[in-house]
Amino acid sequence: MTHLFVCLVHYTKPLEEVLAKLEEHRAYLKKGYDKGILLASGPRIPKDGGIIIGKFSNKNEALSFAEADPFTQYNLAQYEILEFEPILHAQILTDFLHSSM
């Protein structure tokens, strides 16, 4: 069974500094979408961080993904990674869950 990961991104710097690197961060996320490992991402409300949902082979792979994010590289954010097994899910997720990475 494929596991999903919820990455809670916690900003560690003022929002203005985060926004200055937002395009680099989004370009990095786009690579994850292109690889087929990301399902959704976006800012939290209020904008004190973000959420990324994706599938990785294991938690170490998710941690490596987090470490390579420009937000992490510039010390703008820290990731909290939660792993779960999607036993029940909407049919729309079936293709995503069962596609190869």
Steps between C-alpha positions, in 0.01 A plus 500: 500500500627844411548739787426867477687774677364827628781752525419787732725790406558744787646838405793601720551848354267794433255454213675769292819289496304186413320677213837611356584131436148382413565459126805280568294290742215461249742406221639231731149371575422492127780246459322282756175529308682417175642184666151401612580505873301806609124517528432849641677793662423849617524754779328451832246753620620713667819507291741374765605200293378258239385145441630254242341160439695241309610140472854390569661157525570556870542773759869547415404585143249752632769649725739527203228678303454744788874564537534590131215756510629857455298601806711257703822592321449869585394417860156648436300199613507168680310189394295275725430176314205276580464160334171319461348206319194607297277200565187692396517763229300650218514307174676794338814418702530145371706590192733724704550239770572218258711683242872433506733767627 
